Amino acid sequence: LTVNTLGVDSRGIAIDDPRPRARAVCDELPAEERDGCLAEAERLPLDVYVANRTPPSLIVGRTREVTATGEPRDLPTFHDSIPLTAGPSRVVVGNVLVDDGTPEGRPERRIFVLCFDSNLIYVYDPEERRIEAEISTGRGPHALAFDRERPLAYVAHFTDSYIGVVSLDQRSPWNYGALIASIGTPRPPRASK
């Protein structure tokens, strides 16, 4: 990728497919409107996110819309570069829980960029096109997984070999984006003892 660099140091990629969400909206429509809605949903482009290390940034792109004849155009074009701190290494698509006035809240899509070298996870809002939060982690955040039942994420810390639990519930702003628990005891690498 040569959007903002020589194109030799991109480390992570995530693809967000909006079609399942669009099909779910179509399922709520009256039968006479559903077929047209489903056809439109199938032509939606995919959103593409790349973690770039030099310069440290999140590169945002999109595939082109599928043509009416069904011809796929799956090579993305990139339109945005968001500066980050050192060490972007992985990109993950997930949800946060936002306050929509109901007791359950509503899940909203976010892009999470793990920065191994700076011990941060950036939360990017693709609708607002901005960094929404910075999550301070332990040393070497390496992988991120999401709880299917609760607004939580689990971050694996490579350097100290433990898992941190992060709140993704925006209804509790004092906890949102914070490490609220750990699983396991952080242990520094043997070489550092």
C-alpha positions in Angstrom: 0.0 0.0 0.0 1.5 3.3 -1.0 -1.3 5.6 0.2 0.9 7.3 2.8 4.2 5.5 2.7 6.6 3.3 0.6 4.2 0.5 1.2 6.5 -2.0 2.9 5.3 -2.0 6.5 1.6 -2.8 6.9 0.9 -5.3 9.6 -2.8 -5.9 10.0 -5.9 -5.9 7.9 -9.6 -6.2 8.8 -12.5 -6.3 6.4 -16.0 -5.2 7.6 -18.9 -6.6 5.6 -22.0 -4.4 5.9 -24.2 -6.8 4.0 -25.5 -9.0 6.9 -26.6 -5.8 8.8 -28.3 -4.5 5.6 -30.0 -7.8 5.0 -31.3 -7.8 8.6 -32.9 -4.3 7.9 -34.5 -5.8 4.7 -36.0 -8.6 6.7 -38.1 -6.1 8.6 -39.7 -4.6 5.5 -43.0 -5.7 3.9 -42.6 -8.6 1.4 -43.1 -6.4 -1.7 -40.1 -4.2 -0.7 -37.9 -7.0 0.5 -36.5 -8.3 -2.8 -35.3 -4.9 -4.0 -33.8 -4.2 -0.6 -31.9 -7.5 -0.6 -30.6 -6.9 -4.1 -29.2 -3.5 -3.0 -27.7 -5.1 0.2 -25.8 -7.6 -1.9 -24.1 -4.8 -3.9 -22.7 -3.0 -0.9 -19.0 -2.5 -0.9 -16.7 -3.9 1.9 -14.9 -1.6 4.3 -11.2 -2.3 4.6 -8.9 -1.2 7.4 -5.1 -1.6 7.5 -2.6 -1.0 10.3 0.4 0.7 8.9 3.7 1.0 10.9 5.6 3.5 8.9 4.2 6.1 9.4 2.1 4.8 12.2 -1.5 5.1 10.9 -4.8 3.4 10.2 -5.5 3.3 6.5 -9.2 3.3 5.6 -10.6 2.1 2.3 -13.5 0.4 0.5 -14.0 -2.0 -2.2 -16.0 -0.8 -5.2 -19.7 -1.5 -5.4 -20.7 -4.8 -7.1 -22.2 -4.0 -10.5 -25.8 -4.8 -11.4 -24.5 -7.7 -13.5 -22.9 -9.2 -10.4 -19.3 -8.4 -11.5 -17.2 -8.2 -8.4 -14.9 -5.3 -8.0 -13.0 -6.4 -4.9 -9.8 -4.4 -5.1 -10.1 -1.6 -2.5 -9.4 2.1 -3.0 -8.1 3.9 0.1 -9.4 7.3 1.0 -8.2 8.1 4.6 -5.1 7.9 6.8 -5.5 8.4 10.5 -2.3 9.1 12.4 -1.5 6.9 15.4 1.3 6.3 17.9 4.1 3.8 17.5 3.6 0.2 16.7 0.2 -0.4 15.0 0.2 -4.2 14.5 -3.3 -5.5 14.3 -6.8 -4.3 13.4 -10.0 -5.9 14.6 -13.7 -5.1 13.9 -16.1 -5.3 16.8 -18.9 -3.6 18.7 -19.3 -1.2 21.6 -22.6 -0.8 23.4 -24.1 2.7 23.1 -27.0 4.3 25.1 -30.1 4.4 22.9 -32.6 5.0 25.7 -33.4 1.4 26.2 -32.1 -0.8 29.1 -30.3 -3.1 26.7 -28.5 -0.4 24.7 -27.5 -0.8 21.1 -24.4 -2.4 19.6 -22.4 -0.1 17.2 -19.6 -1.1 15.0 -16.0 0.1 15.9 -12.6 -0.6 14.5 -9.9 -1.4 17.1 -6.2 -0.9 16.3 -3.7 -2.6 18.6 -0.4 -0.7 19.0 2.1 -3.2 20.4 4.9 -0.8 20.9 2.9 2.0 22.6 0.6 -0.2 24.8 -2.5 1.3 23.3 -5.7 0.2 21.5 -7.3 2.9 19.4 -11.1 2.8 19.0 -12.1 4.2 15.6 -15.7 5.2 14.8 -16.2 4.5 11.1 -19.4 6.5 10.9 -18.0 9.6 12.5 -14.5 9.0 10.9 -12.6 9.7 14.1 -10.7 8.1 16.9 -13.2 7.8 19.7 -11.1 6.5 22.5 -7.6 5.3 23.4 -7.4 2.3 25.7 -4.2 2.1 27.8 -3.2 -1.5 28.1 -0.3 -3.5 29.6 2.8 -4.2 27.7 2.6 -5.6 24.2 -1.2 -5.8 23.4 -1.2 -8.6 20.8 -4.7 -10.0 20.2 -8.3 -8.9 20.9 -11.5 -11.0 21.3 -15.0 -9.9 22.1 -17.5 -11.3 24.6 -20.7 -12.4 22.8 -23.0 -11.8 25.8 -21.5 -8.8 27.5 -19.9 -5.5 26.3 -16.4 -6.7 27.1 -13.2 -7.3 25.2 -10.3 -9.5 26.1 -6.8 -8.3 25.2 -3.9 -10.7 25.2 -0.6 -9.1 26.5 2.3 -10.7 24.7 5.1 -9.3 26.8 3.7 -10.1 30.3 1.6 -13.2 29.3 -1.8 -12.3 30.7 -5.3 -11.2 29.5 -6.9 -7.9 30.3 -10.6 -7.3 30.4 -11.8 -4.0 28.8 -15.3 -2.4 29.2 -17.0 -1.5 25.9 -20.1 -0.2 27.5 -20.6 3.5 26.7 -23.6 3.7 29.0 -21.0 3.7 31.8 -18.6 6.5 30.7 -16.4 6.2 33.8 -15.5 2.6 32.8 -15.7 2.8 29.0 -12.4 1.9 27.4 -10.8 1.0 30.7 -9.0 -2.2 31.8 -11.4 -3.4 34.5 -9.9 -6.8 35.4 -7.1 -9.2 34.5 -7.0 -12.9 34.0 -3.8 -14.4 35.1 -0.8 -12.8 36.8 1.4 -10.6 34.7 4.8 -12.2 34.4 7.7 -10.3 32.8 9.8 -12.2 30.3 12.6 -14.3 31.8 15.3 -12.2 30.0 14.1 -9.1 32.0 14.6 -10.6 35.4 
